[in-house]
Amino acid sequence: MIDQTKRQLLGLDENLLVNDPELNCRLHPETLAAVLDLRARAANFGLDLRIASSFRSFERQLLIWNNKALGLRPVLDSSGAPLDIHCLTERDKVFAILRWSALPGASRHHWGTDLDVYGAVNVNPDYQVQLTLAETQEGGPFADFHRWLDTELQQRGTPFYRPYAQDCGGIAPEPWHLSYAPLAKNYAQIFTCDILREQLELAPLQLKETVLAHLDEIFQRFICVN
Ligand SMILES: [Zn+2]
């Protein structure tokens, strides 16, 4: 594999990506074109598709990880309640963080193909988007949008899919997370545990020894390569 592709997989190379200032996102241009199309389709149903998160660099994911490991940023349990990270063993810390956050280098948000979406109709402009399941379910502010998205993603030929649709014991379900299949499937296919290990060994990563000791298990359970 060429070095540049490896760097793209790991969130270290953004040369292929573009910004859309209106949607406030950074994506591969092909992903962006498909998102704008999806946004237009949503608008036909009176829904305003917005992006909560798009490309995230290795550096950024590293900062999130390290802040959680150091207790500078909240770590939540499966039900969304804050955990006291200082009471946990190193191993438990790693797995608690992984429930909601990717390891740096292992986020699909590194690829320019993945994004978190919500639908903003009838939402107070001051509303802070949380990206929780409750927001997407009946009675939640984005329930209408997600009902539409469910139908849209079942259409033939739709280029998007939800890699984290179900809780498989690793990553919590994230119905708001969309992947642009024509590019993301390629990245998913070539991503390996060895590529990740090589990068993490060099990085100033908190809990590094524990992460590397369990990396095979982490890769299997938490790294979504579908
Ligand atoms: Zn996401």
Boltz pocket constraint, residues with backbone or C-beta under 6 A from the ligand:
constraints:
  - pocket:
      binder: B
      contacts: [[A, 53], [A, 109], [A, 115], [A, 116], [A, 174], [A, 176], [A, 177], [A, 178]]
      max_distance: 6.0
